[in-house]
């Protein structure tokens, strides 16, 4: 067996270990993550910026806005771990929305350039 019982009571080292474990758990429960103010500010800025430039990426922008709203709700509930995660995800989704919108604009510009080249080649062939 682990440690022998002395006079029907647990031995002293086990008793102290249990108290130390209980104290550690109590301290861990009291200590919570700090509010993610910086991540929330970054996420708000990223979503605001994406809102003005991401008309070509509505799904990504909607996802970013949804996650930011959920992060704000988590902040109100003082669930700072969840708030931080959602704020970081909202920032990433906003960046994706901007990149997708830039890509869509670039693809349209490329298509226009190719069409112009084809028209010029057709004019040259007629001449």
N, CA, C and O atoms as CSV, one atom per row, in Angstrom:
chain,resi,resn,atom,element,x,y,z
A,1,UNK,N,N,0.834,-1.175,0.000
A,1,UNK,CA,C,0.000,0.000,0.000
A,1,UNK,C,C,0.876,1.234,0.000
A,1,UNK,O,O,2.080,1.170,0.245
A,2,UNK,N,N,0.233,2.372,-0.284
A,2,UNK,CA,C,1.025,3.593,-0.356
A,2,UNK,C,C,1.750,3.865,0.954
A,2,UNK,O,O,2.892,3.443,1.136
A,3,UNK,N,N,1.118,4.537,1.823
A,3,UNK,CA,C,1.703,4.781,3.138
A,3,UNK,C,C,0.799,4.139,4.161
A,3,UNK,O,O,-0.424,4.116,4.025
A,4,UNK,N,N,1.409,3.643,5.142
A,4,UNK,CA,C,0.643,2.956,6.181
A,4,UNK,C,C,-0.095,3.983,7.024
A,4,UNK,O,O,0.414,5.075,7.274
A,5,UNK,N,N,-1.290,3.627,7.458
A,5,UNK,CA,C,-2.049,4.494,8.337
A,5,UNK,C,C,-1.470,4.432,9.733
A,5,UNK,O,O,-1.084,3.365,10.212
A,6,UNK,N,N,-1.413,5.544,10.363
A,6,UNK,CA,C,-0.902,5.605,11.725
A,6,UNK,C,C,-2.051,5.987,12.644
A,6,UNK,O,O,-2.610,7.077,12.522
A,7,UNK,N,N,-2.404,5.104,13.557
A,7,UNK,CA,C,-3.480,5.325,14.513
A,7,UNK,C,C,-4.806,5.652,13.835
A,7,UNK,O,O,-5.586,6.442,14.366
A,8,UNK,N,N,-5.076,5.058,12.667
A,8,UNK,CA,C,-6.342,5.265,11.982
A,8,UNK,C,C,-6.417,6.583,11.226
A,8,UNK,O,O,-7.475,6.905,10.686
A,9,UNK,N,N,-5.362,7.341,11.167
A,9,UNK,CA,C,-5.339,8.625,10.448
A,9,UNK,C,C,-4.310,8.536,9.328
A,9,UNK,O,O,-3.392,7.717,9.378
A,10,UNK,N,N,-4.475,9.395,8.309
A,10,UNK,CA,C,-3.495,9.426,7.232
A,10,UNK,C,C,-2.163,9.909,7.779
A,10,UNK,O,O,-2.113,10.645,8.764
A,11,UNK,N,N,-1.116,9.500,7.150
A,11,UNK,CA,C,0.189,9.985,7.569
A,11,UNK,C,C,0.329,11.459,7.194
A,11,UNK,O,O,-0.358,11.942,6.294
A,12,UNK,N,N,1.181,12.143,7.856
A,12,UNK,CA,C,1.336,13.586,7.710
A,12,UNK,C,C,1.711,14.014,6.279
A,12,UNK,O,O,1.115,14.983,5.808
A,13,UNK,N,N,2.637,13.384,5.549
A,13,UNK,CA,C,2.992,13.831,4.199
A,13,UNK,C,C,1.812,13.801,3.234
A,13,UNK,O,O,1.685,14.697,2.400
A,14,UNK,N,N,0.955,12.799,3.325
A,14,UNK,CA,C,-0.204,12.756,2.429
A,14,UNK,C,C,-1.163,13.887,2.754
A,14,UNK,O,O,-1.730,14.502,1.851
A,15,UNK,N,N,-1.343,14.162,4.020
A,15,UNK,CA,C,-2.259,15.202,4.457
A,15,UNK,C,C,-1.776,16.562,3.959
A,15,UNK,O,O,-2.576,17.359,3.469
A,16,UNK,N,N,-0.491,16.832,4.077
A,16,UNK,CA,C,0.074,18.100,3.615
A,16,UNK,C,C,-0.006,18.209,2.092
A,16,UNK,O,O,-0.247,19.288,1.550
A,17,UNK,N,N,0.194,17.097,1.417
A,17,UNK,CA,C,0.096,17.102,-0.044
A,17,UNK,C,C,-1.308,17.440,-0.503
A,17,UNK,O,O,-1.491,18.169,-1.478
A,18,UNK,N,N,-2.307,16.908,0.203
A,18,UNK,CA,C,-3.696,17.205,-0.145
A,18,UNK,C,C,-4.014,18.668,0.088
A,18,UNK,O,O,-4.727,19.281,-0.707
A,19,UNK,N,N,-3.495,19.238,1.168
A,19,UNK,CA,C,-3.718,20.661,1.442
A,19,UNK,C,C,-3.036,21.518,0.374
A,19,UNK,O,O,-3.616,22.494,-0.102
A,20,UNK,N,N,-1.826,21.161,0.001
A,20,UNK,CA,C,-1.102,21.916,-1.022
A,20,UNK,C,C,-1.832,21.855,-2.357
A,20,UNK,O,O,-1.924,22.863,-3.059
A,21,UNK,N,N,-2.348,20.694,-2.713
A,21,UNK,CA,C,-3.086,20.561,-3.969
A,21,UNK,C,C,-4.356,21.391,-3.936
A,21,UNK,O,O,-4.692,22.050,-4.919
A,22,UNK,N,N,-5.063,21.367,-2.816
A,22,UNK,CA,C,-6.294,22.154,-2.685
A,22,UNK,C,C,-5.995,23.646,-2.769
A,22,UNK,O,O,-6.746,24.397,-3.391
A,23,UNK,N,N,-4.908,24.077,-2.149
A,23,UNK,CA,C,-4.524,25.490,-2.198
A,23,UNK,C,C,-4.162,25.905,-3.622
A,23,UNK,O,O,-4.522,26.995,-4.066
A,24,UNK,N,N,-3.455,25.040,-4.329
A,24,UNK,CA,C,-3.083,25.346,-5.717
A,24,UNK,C,C,-4.321,25.468,-6.598
A,24,UNK,O,O,-4.404,26.363,-7.439
A,25,UNK,N,N,-5.271,24.579,-6.406
A,25,UNK,CA,C,-6.512,24.648,-7.174
A,25,UNK,C,C,-7.297,25.913,-6.849
A,25,UNK,O,O,-7.867,26.540,-7.743
A,26,UNK,N,N,-7.329,26.285,-5.592
A,26,UNK,CA,C,-8.049,27.500,-5.198
A,26,UNK,C,C,-7.404,28.726,-5.818
A,26,UNK,O,O,-8.108,29.621,-6.286
A,27,UNK,N,N,-6.078,28.784,-5.829
A,27,UNK,CA,C,-5.389,29.917,-6.440
A,27,UNK,C,C,-5.612,29.953,-7.945
A,27,UNK,O,O,-5.798,31.024,-8.522
A,28,UNK,N,N,-5.593,28.800,-8.573
A,28,UNK,CA,C,-5.819,28.749,-10.016
A,28,UNK,C,C,-7.226,29.190,-10.359
A,28,UNK,O,O,-7.432,29.845,-11.381
A,29,UNK,N,N,-8.188,28.852,-9.538
A,29,UNK,CA,C,-9.570,29.251,-9.792
A,29,UNK,C,C,-9.742,30.753,-9.633
A,29,UNK,O,O,-10.527,31.371,-10.353
A,30,UNK,N,N,-9.013,31.340,-8.694
A,30,UNK,CA,C,-9.127,32.779,-8.462
A,30,UNK,C,C,-8.437,33.581,-9.555
A,30,UNK,O,O,-8.885,34.670,-9.912
A,31,UNK,N,N,-7.356,33.044,-10.081
A,31,UNK,CA,C,-6.607,33.750,-11.108
A,31,UNK,C,C,-7.301,33.556,-12.443
A,31,UNK,O,O,-7.480,32.429,-12.904
A,32,UNK,N,N,-7.686,34.655,-13.055
A,32,UNK,CA,C,-8.311,34.551,-14.370
A,32,UNK,C,C,-7.469,35.314,-15.372
A,32,UNK,O,O,-6.612,36.118,-15.008
A,33,UNK,N,N,-7.726,35.050,-16.616
A,33,UNK,CA,C,-6.990,35.729,-17.677
A,33,UNK,C,C,-7.361,37.207,-17.672
A,33,UNK,O,O,-8.504,37.559,-17.381
A,34,UNK,N,N,-6.406,38.069,-17.990
A,34,UNK,CA,C,-6.725,39.499,-18.043
A,34,UNK,C,C,-7.601,39.796,-19.254
A,34,UNK,O,O,-7.575,39.047,-20.230
A,35,UNK,N,N,-8.367,40.865,-19.205
A,35,UNK,CA,C,-9.203,41.222,-20.355
A,35,UNK,C,C,-8.336,41.466,-21.596
A,35,UNK,O,O,-7.322,42.158,-21.506
A,36,UNK,N,N,-8.712,40.919,-22.731
A,36,UNK,CA,C,-7.906,41.070,-23.953
A,36,UNK,C,C,-8.195,42.396,-24.670
A,36,UNK,O,O,-8.673,42.409,-25.804
A,37,UNK,N,N,-7.901,43.492,-23.997
A,37,UNK,CA,C,-8.227,44.822,-24.542
A,37,UNK,C,C,-7.510,45.086,-25.864
A,37,UNK,O,O,-8.104,45.612,-26.805
A,38,UNK,N,N,-6.236,44.719,-25.928
A,38,UNK,CA,C,-5.469,44.968,-27.150
A,38,UNK,C,C,-6.016,44.153,-28.324
A,38,UNK,O,O,-6.176,44.678,-29.426
A,39,UNK,N,N,-6.303,42.869,-28.087
A,39,UNK,CA,C,-6.835,42.018,-29.154
A,39,UNK,C,C,-8.194,42.523,-29.627
A,39,UNK,O,O,-8.503,42.468,-30.817
A,40,UNK,N,N,-9.002,43.015,-28.693
A,40,UNK,CA,C,-10.320,43.540,-29.067
A,40,UNK,C,C,-10.168,44.798,-29.923
A,40,UNK,O,O,-10.891,44.974,-30.904
A,41,UNK,N,N,-9.232,45.669,-29.552
A,41,UNK,CA,C,-9.005,46.891,-30.332
A,41,UNK,C,C,-8.506,46.555,-31.734
A,41,UNK,O,O,-8.940,47.157,-32.716
A,42,UNK,N,N,-7.597,45.595,-31.818
A,42,UNK,CA,C,-7.067,45.182,-33.127
A,42,UNK,C,C,-8.190,44.585,-33.972
A,42,UNK,O,O,-8.306,44.887,-35.160
A,43,UNK,N,N,-9.011,43.745,-33.361
A,43,UNK,CA,C,-10.111,43.112,-34.096
A,43,UNK,C,C,-11.118,44.155,-34.576
A,43,UNK,O,O,-11.577,44.088,-35.716
A,44,UNK,N,N,-11.465,45.114,-33.721
A,44,UNK,CA,C,-12.389,46.171,-34.125
A,44,UNK,C,C,-11.839,46.955,-35.306
A,44,UNK,O,O,-12.557,47.232,-36.267
A,45,UNK,N,N,-10.573,47.308,-35.229
A,45,UNK,CA,C,-9.942,48.062,-36.308
A,45,UNK,C,C,-9.902,47.249,-37.602
A,45,UNK,O,O,-10.194,47.771,-38.678
A,46,UNK,N,N,-9.541,45.978,-37.494
A,46,UNK,CA,C,-9.445,45.124,-38.679
A,46,UNK,C,C,-10.807,44.953,-39.344
A,46,UNK,O,O,-10.910,44.997,-40.570
A,47,UNK,N,N,-11.846,44.758,-38.545
A,47,UNK,CA,C,-13.188,44.581,-39.107
A,47,UNK,C,C,-13.676,45.895,-39.722
A,47,UNK,O,O,-14.291,45.883,-40.788
A,48,UNK,N,N,-13.410,47.025,-39.066
A,48,UNK,CA,C,-13.798,48.324,-39.630
A,48,UNK,C,C,-13.110,48.561,-40.967
A,48,UNK,O,O,-13.734,48.999,-41.934
A,49,UNK,N,N,-11.820,48.266,-41.007
A,49,UNK,CA,C,-11.058,48.465,-42.235
A,49,UNK,C,C,-11.556,47.535,-43.340
A,49,UNK,O,O,-11.686,47.951,-44.491
A,50,UNK,N,N,-11.832,46.294,-42.997
A,50,UNK,CA,C,-12.311,45.335,-43.986
A,50,UNK,C,C,-13.702,45.713,-44.477
A,50,UNK,O,O,-14.035,45.458,-45.635
A,51,UNK,N,N,-14.503,46.304,-43.634
A,51,UNK,CA,C,-15.868,46.677,-44.025
A,51,UNK,C,C,-15.872,47.675,-45.173
A,51,UNK,O,O,-16.777,47.664,-46.007
A,52,UNK,N,N,-14.868,48.533,-45.214
A,52,UNK,CA,C,-14.806,49.517,-46.275
A,52,UNK,C,C,-14.207,48.999,-47.559
A,52,UNK,O,O,-14.380,49.615,-48.610
A,53,UNK,N,N,-13.510,47.887,-47.503
A,53,UNK,CA,C,-12.754,47.422,-48.673
A,53,UNK,C,C,-13.096,46.013,-49.131
A,53,UNK,O,O,-12.446,45.496,-50.040
A,54,UNK,N,N,-14.083,45.383,-48.539
A,54,UNK,CA,C,-14.289,43.957,-48.802
A,54,UNK,C,C,-15.654,43.626,-49.382
A,54,UNK,O,O,-16.238,42.598,-49.040
A,55,UNK,N,N,-16.161,44.470,-50.241
A,55,UNK,CA,C,-17.460,44.191,-50.851
A,55,UNK,C,C,-17.415,42.907,-51.678
A,55,UNK,O,O,-18.444,42.266,-51.893
A,56,UNK,N,N,-16.226,42.538,-52.137
A,56,UNK,CA,C,-16.078,41.339,-52.951
A,56,UNK,C,C,-15.879,40.071,-52.119
A,56,UNK,O,O,-15.675,38.993,-52.677
A,57,UNK,N,N,-15.936,40.189,-50.791
A,57,UNK,CA,C,-15.744,39.026,-49.921
A,57,UNK,C,C,-16.770,39.059,-48.789
A,57,UNK,O,O,-16.404,39.129,-47.616
A,58,UNK,N,N,-18.042,39.009,-49.139
A,58,UNK,CA,C,-19.071,39.159,-48.098
A,58,UNK,C,C,-19.090,38.033,-47.070
A,58,UNK,O,O,-19.370,38.284,-45.898
A,59,UNK,N,N,-18.800,36.802,-47.476
A,59,UNK,CA,C,-18.837,35.691,-46.520
A,59,UNK,C,C,-17.753,35.846,-45.460
A,59,UNK,O,O,-18.012,35.652,-44.272
A,60,UNK,N,N,-16.553,36.191,-45.881
A,60,UNK,CA,C,-15.448,36.355,-44.944
A,60,UNK,C,C,-15.709,37.532,-44.007
A,60,UNK,O,O,-15.425,37.458,-42.812
A,61,UNK,N,N,-16.251,38.615,-44.560
A,61,UNK,CA,C,-16.548,39.791,-43.750
A,61,UNK,C,C,-17.659,39.491,-42.749
A,61,UNK,O,O,-17.595,39.930,-41.600
A,62,UNK,N,N,-18.666,38.755,-43.173
A,62,UNK,CA,C,-19.749,38.367,-42.264
A,62,UNK,C,C,-19.210,37.518,-41.121
A,62,UNK,O,O,-19.611,37.692,-39.970
A,63,UNK,N,N,-18.314,36.610,-41.434
A,63,UNK,CA,C,-17.706,35.761,-40.408
A,63,UNK,C,C,-16.917,36.610,-39.406
A,63,UNK,O,O,-17.003,36.393,-38.197
A,64,UNK,N,N,-16.155,37.569,-39.913
A,64,UNK,CA,C,-15.367,38.445,-39.036
A,64,UNK,C,C,-16.282,39.249,-38.117
A,64,UNK,O,O,-16.015,39.371,-36.922
A,65,UNK,N,N,-17.351,39.791,-38.670
A,65,UNK,CA,C,-18.286,40.585,-37.862
A,65,UNK,C,C,-18.978,39.721,-36.812
A,65,UNK,O,O,-19.179,40.157,-35.679
A,66,UNK,N,N,-19.340,38.507,-37.186
A,66,UNK,CA,C,-19.996,37.594,-36.256
A,66,UNK,C,C,-19.061,37.243,-35.099
A,66,UNK,O,O,-19.471,37.258,-33.938
A,67,UNK,N,N,-17.824,36.932,-35.413
A,67,UNK,CA,C,-16.866,36.572,-34.361
A,67,UNK,C,C,-16.556,37.761,-33.464
A,67,UNK,O,O,-16.354,37.595,-32.261
A,68,UNK,N,N,-16.518,38.958,-34.037
A,68,UNK,CA,C,-16.290,40.146,-33.224
A,68,UNK,C,C,-17.463,40.383,-32.271
A,68,UNK,O,O,-17.262,40.737,-31.109
A,69,UNK,N,N,-18.672,40.188,-32.761
A,69,UNK,CA,C,-19.853,40.336,-31.898
A,69,UNK,C,C,-19.821,39.308,-30.768
A,69,UNK,O,O,-20.135,39.625,-29.621
A,70,UNK,N,N,-19.441,38.085,-31.100
A,70,UNK,CA,C,-19.343,37.039,-30.071
A,70,UNK,C,C,-18.221,37.347,-29.080
A,70,UNK,O,O,-18.347,37.049,-27.893
A,71,UNK,N,N,-17.124,37.943,-29.559
A,71,UNK,CA,C,-16.027,38.342,-28.669
A,71,UNK,C,C,-16.499,39.425,-27.713
A,71,UNK,O,O,-16.171,39.397,-26.527
A,72,UNK,N,N,-17.270,40.382,-28.225
A,72,UNK,CA,C,-17.816,41.439,-27.358
A,72,UNK,C,C,-18.735,40.844,-26.303
A,72,UNK,O,O,-18.721,41.275,-25.150
A,73,UNK,N,N,-19.532,39.858,-26.692
A,73,UNK,CA,C,-20.417,39.204,-25.729
A,73,UNK,C,C,-19.603,38.447,-24.671
A,73,UNK,O,O,-19.937,38.477,-23.487
A,74,UNK,N,N,-18.554,37.783,-25.101
A,74,UNK,CA,C,-17.691,37.066,-24.156
A,74,UNK,C,C,-17.023,38.050,-23.188
A,74,UNK,O,O,-16.864,37.750,-22.004
A,75,UNK,N,N,-16.634,39.222,-23.692
A,75,UNK,CA,C,-16.061,40.248,-22.811
A,75,UNK,C,C,-17.091,40.673,-21.774
A,75,UNK,O,O,-16.767,40.810,-20.594
A,76,UNK,N,N,-18.325,40.880,-22.208
A,76,UNK,CA,C,-19.379,41.281,-21.279
A,76,UNK,C,C,-19.614,40.212,-20.221
A,76,UNK,O,O,-19.945,40.520,-19.077
A,77,UNK,N,N,-19.442,38.957,-20.611
A,77,UNK,CA,C,-19.612,37.837,-19.676
A,77,UNK,C,C,-18.340,37.554,-18.878
A,77,UNK,O,O,-18.303,36.635,-18.059
A,78,UNK,N,N,-17.299,38.350,-19.124
A,78,UNK,CA,C,-15.994,38.192,-18.464
A,78,UNK,C,C,-15.350,36.843,-18.750
A,78,UNK,O,O,-14.599,36.315,-17.929
A,79,UNK,N,N,-15.647,36.292,-19.916
A,79,UNK,CA,C,-14.990,35.072,-20.386
A,79,UNK,C,C,-13.846,35.527,-21.292
A,79,UNK,O,O,-13.946,35.500,-22.518
A,80,UNK,N,N,-12.766,35.942,-20.650
A,80,UNK,CA,C,-11.684,36.589,-21.372
A,80,UNK,C,C,-10.905,35.651,-22.279
A,80,UNK,O,O,-10.367,36.084,-23.298
A,81,UNK,N,N,-10.838,34.391,-21.931
A,81,UNK,CA,C,-10.136,33.427,-22.795
A,81,UNK,C,C,-10.885,33.295,-24.115
A,81,UNK,O,O,-10.282,33.363,-25.186
A,82,UNK,N,N,-12.200,33.104,-24.039
A,82,UNK,CA,C,-13.003,33.003,-25.253
A,82,UNK,C,C,-12.978,34.310,-26.029
A,82,UNK,O,O,-12.887,34.302,-27.257
A,83,UNK,N,N,-13.058,35.429,-25.326
A,83,UNK,CA,C,-13.029,36.736,-25.987
A,83,UNK,C,C,-11.736,36.913,-26.779
A,83,UNK,O,O,-11.755,37.400,-27.909
A,84,UNK,N,N,-10.618,36.516,-26.183
A,84,UNK,CA,C,-9.322,36.637,-26.865
A,84,UNK,C,C,-9.297,35.760,-28.120
A,84,UNK,O,O,-8.863,36.206,-29.182
A,85,UNK,N,N,-9.758,34.526,-27.997
A,85,UNK,CA,C,-9.760,33.615,-29.145
A,85,UNK,C,C,-10.630,34.164,-30.270
A,85,UNK,O,O,-10.220,34.176,-31.430
A,86,UNK,N,N,-11.822,34.615,-29.926
A,86,UNK,CA,C,-12.739,35.128,-30.952
A,86,UNK,C,C,-12.214,36.414,-31.574
A,86,UNK,O,O,-12.375,36.623,-32.776
A,87,UNK,N,N,-11.592,37.277,-30.782
A,87,UNK,CA,C,-11.025,38.514,-31.326
A,87,UNK,C,C,-9.911,38.202,-32.313
A,87,UNK,O,O,-9.820,38.826,-33.371
A,88,UNK,N,N,-9.064,37.238,-31.968
A,88,UNK,CA,C,-7.990,36.853,-32.886
A,88,UNK,C,C,-8.550,36.237,-34.161
A,88,UNK,O,O,-8.039,36.491,-35.252
A,89,UNK,N,N,-9.595,35.432,-34.029
A,89,UNK,CA,C,-10.226,34.841,-35.213
A,89,UNK,C,C,-10.900,35.918,-36.061
A,89,UNK,O,O,-10.847,35.861,-37.290
A,90,UNK,N,N,-11.529,36.890,-35.420
A,90,UNK,CA,C,-12.170,37.982,-36.160
A,90,UNK,C,C,-11.127,38.768,-36.942
A,90,UNK,O,O,-11.362,39.142,-38.091
A,91,UNK,N,N,-9.984,39.019,-36.331
A,91,UNK,CA,C,-8.901,39.726,-37.031
A,91,UNK,C,C,-8.427,38.932,-38.240
A,91,UNK,O,O,-8.207,39.494,-39.313
A,92,UNK,N,N,-8.272,37.635,-38.062
A,92,UNK,CA,C,-7.825,36.786,-39.171
A,92,UNK,C,C,-8.871,36.749,-40.285
A,92,UNK,O,O,-8.523,36.807,-41.464
A,93,UNK,N,N,-10.141,36.652,-39.919
A,93,UNK,CA,C,-11.207,36.642,-40.927
A,93,UNK,C,C,-11.279,37.979,-41.667
A,93,UNK,O,O,-11.538,38.015,-42.870
A,94,UNK,N,N,-11.051,39.071,-40.946
A,94,UNK,CA,C,-11.062,40.390,-41.591
A,94,UNK,C,C,-9.899,40.500,-42.580
A,94,UNK,O,O,-10.062,41.039,-43.676
A,95,UNK,N,N,-8.739,39.995,-42.196
A,95,UNK,CA,C,-7.594,40.007,-43.103
A,95,UNK,C,C,-7.869,39.138,-44.330
A,95,UNK,O,O,-7.504,39.501,-45.448
A,96,UNK,N,N,-8.510,37.996,-44.118
A,96,UNK,CA,C,-8.876,37.121,-45.231
A,96,UNK,C,C,-9.883,37.822,-46.150
A,96,UNK,O,O,-9.792,37.711,-47.373
A,97,UNK,N,N,-10.830,38.535,-45.566
A,97,UNK,CA,C,-11.818,39.266,-46.368
A,97,UNK,C,C,-11.125,40.298,-47.251
A,97,UNK,O,O,-11.451,40.438,-48.430
A,98,UNK,N,N,-10.171,41.016,-46.675
A,98,UNK,CA,C,-9.446,42.015,-47.469
A,98,UNK,C,C,-8.625,41.356,-48.572
A,98,UNK,O,O,-8.601,41.842,-49.703
A,99,UNK,N,N,-7.962,40.271,-48.254
A,99,UNK,CA,C,-7.150,39.582,-49.258
A,99,UNK,C,C,-8.029,39.001,-50.360
A,99,UNK,O,O,-7.670,39.060,-51.536
A,100,UNK,N,N,-9.173,38.442,-49.988
A,100,UNK,CA,C,-10.094,37.890,-50.991
A,100,UNK,C,C,-10.641,38.990,-51.889
A,100,UNK,O,O,-10.778,38.799,-53.097
A,101,UNK,N,N,-10.951,40.132,-51.304
A,101,UNK,CA,C,-11.459,41.257,-52.094
A,101,UNK,C,C,-10.384,41.765,-53.056
A,101,UNK,O,O,-10.673,42.056,-54.216
A,102,UNK,N,N,-9.148,41.869,-52.574
A,102,UNK,CA,C,-8.047,42.300,-53.457
A,102,UNK,C,C,-7.862,41.308,-54.600
A,102,UNK,O,O,-7.649,41.704,-55.746
A,103,UNK,N,N,-7.943,40.029,-54.287
A,103,UNK,CA,C,-7.789,38.996,-55.303
A,103,UNK,C,C,-8.897,39.098,-56.347
A,103,UNK,O,O,-8.634,38.991,-57.545
A,104,UNK,N,N,-10.124,39.302,-55.899
A,104,UNK,CA,C,-11.246,39.429,-56.840
A,104,UNK,C,C,-11.058,40.651,-57.741
A,104,UNK,O,O,-11.306,40.585,-58.945
A,105,UNK,N,N,-10.617,41.768,-57.149
A,105,UNK,CA,C,-10.379,42.978,-57.963
A,105,UNK,C,C,-9.244,42.740,-58.964
A,105,UNK,O,O,-9.326,43.173,-60.113
A,106,UNK,N,N,-8.197,42.056,-58.529
A,106,UNK,CA,C,-7.073,41.766,-59.426
A,106,UNK,C,C,-7.506,40.848,-60.566
A,106,UNK,O,O,-7.092,41.036,-61.710
A,107,UNK,N,N,-8.332,39.862,-60.255
A,107,UNK,CA,C,-8.824,38.956,-61.302
A,107,UNK,C,C,-9.676,39.699,-62.317
A,107,UNK,O,O,-9.580,39.441,-63.516
A,108,UNK,N,N,-10.512,40.624,-61.843
A,108,UNK,CA,C,-11.314,41.422,-62.781
A,108,UNK,C,C,-10.428,42.289,-63.660
A,108,UNK,O,O,-10.660,42.394,-64.864
A,109,UNK,N,N,-9.412,42.913,-63.065
A,109,UNK,CA,C,-8.494,43.746,-63.840
A,109,UNK,C,C,-7.745,42.907,-64.867
A,109,UNK,O,O,-7.549,43.342,-66.002
A,110,UNK,N,N,-7.327,41.712,-64.479
A,110,UNK,CA,C,-6.631,40.819,-65.411
A,110,UNK,C,C,-7.547,40.432,-66.575
A,110,UNK,O,O,-7.116,40.401,-67.727
A,111,UNK,N,N,-8.785,40.143,-66.272
A,111,UNK,CA,C,-9.749,39.792,-67.328
A,111,UNK,C,C,-9.925,40.959,-68.294
A,111,UNK,O,O,-9.978,40.764,-69.508
A,112,UNK,N,N,-10.013,42.166,-67.754
A,112,UNK,CA,C,-10.171,43.357,-68.612
A,112,UNK,C,C,-8.945,43.555,-69.506
A,112,UNK,O,O,-9.082,43.890,-70.683
A,113,UNK,N,N,-7.757,43.349,-68.955
A,113,UNK,CA,C,-6.536,43.506,-69.744
A,113,UNK,C,C,-6.490,42.456,-70.850
A,113,UNK,O,O,-6.128,42.767,-71.984
A,114,UNK,N,N,-6.851,41.229,-70.532
A,114,UNK,CA,C,-6.849,40.164,-71.546
A,114,UNK,C,C,-7.853,40.462,-72.658
A,114,UNK,O,O,-7.569,40.241,-73.836
A,115,UNK,N,N,-9.028,40.964,-72.277
A,115,UNK,CA,C,-10.026,41.317,-73.295
A,115,UNK,C,C,-9.524,42.444,-74.185
A,115,UNK,O,O,-9.750,42.430,-75.395
A,116,UNK,N,N,-8.847,43.415,-73.597
A,116,UNK,CA,C,-8.284,44.518,-74.381
A,116,UNK,C,C,-7.229,44.009,-75.350
A,116,UNK,O,O,-7.171,44.444,-76.500
A,117,UNK,N,N,-6.402,43.093,-74.886
A,117,UNK,CA,C,-5.367,42.522,-75.759
A,117,UNK,C,C,-6.012,41.774,-76.923
A,117,UNK,O,O,-5.564,41.895,-78.064
A,118,UNK,N,N,-7.060,41.003,-76.641
A,118,UNK,CA,C,-7.750,40.280,-77.706
A,118,UNK,C,C,-8.367,41.241,-78.715
A,118,UNK,O,O,-8.322,40.984,-79.919
A,119,UNK,N,N,-8.935,42.334,-78.245
A,119,UNK,CA,C,-9.519,43.320,-79.164
A,119,UNK,C,C,-8.442,43.955,-80.031
A,119,UNK,O,O,-8.644,44.156,-81.229
A,120,UNK,N,N,-7.293,44.273,-79.428
A,120,UNK,CA,C,-6.198,44.854,-80.199
A,120,UNK,C,C,-5.664,43.868,-81.233
A,120,UNK,O,O,-5.351,44.255,-82.359
A,121,UNK,N,N,-5.559,42.589,-80.850
A,121,UNK,CA,C,-5.086,41.588,-81.801
A,121,UNK,C,C,-6.089,41.432,-82.956
A,121,UNK,O,O,-5.693,41.249,-84.107
A,122,UNK,N,N,-7.355,41.503,-82.646
A,122,UNK,CA,C,-8.372,41.396,-83.696
A,122,UNK,C,C,-8.276,42.571,-84.656
A,122,UNK,O,O,-8.415,42.397,-85.867
A,123,UNK,N,N,-8.041,43.760,-84.129
A,123,UNK,CA,C,-7.894,44.947,-84.983
A,123,UNK,C,C,-6.652,44.841,-85.861
A,123,UNK,O,O,-6.677,45.223,-87.031
A,124,UNK,N,N,-5.565,44.320,-85.291
A,124,UNK,CA,C,-4.340,44.158,-86.064
A,124,UNK,C,C,-4.527,43.126,-87.178
A,124,UNK,O,O,-4.012,43.302,-88.283
A,125,UNK,N,N,-5.256,42.062,-86.891
A,125,UNK,CA,C,-5.481,41.025,-87.900
A,125,UNK,C,C,-6.343,41.542,-89.036
A,125,UNK,O,O,-6.190,41.093,-90.171
A,126,UNK,N,N,-7.244,42.474,-88.761
A,126,UNK,CA,C,-8.093,43.042,-89.813
A,126,UNK,C,C,-7.325,44.005,-90.701
A,126,UNK,O,O,-7.688,44.211,-91.859
A,127,UNK,N,N,-6.262,44.595,-90.162
A,127,UNK,CA,C,-5.521,45.592,-90.923
A,127,UNK,C,C,-4.586,44.980,-91.916
A,127,UNK,O,O,-3.891,45.698,-92.634
